[in-house]
């Protein structure tokens, strides 16, 4: 069976502290299909692995109170 996991990178704005970073990571982990996530507070980047829908990831970040867009380096 082929592994359909993919890596996606989101640009996240509005994060100012570790609590913000943690909130974004937690929101992304709850999206169905996400297998791992790592948020870099300094760069404002969330790296997500899994087979989650991009729109679902963006909505999860926005629902957590932050703004997200797909990285151009995808």
Secondary structure, 3 states (H helix, E strand, C coil): CCCCCEEEEEEEECCCCHHHHHHHHHHHHCCCCEEEEEEECCCCEEEEEECCCHHHHHHHHHHCCCEEEECCCC
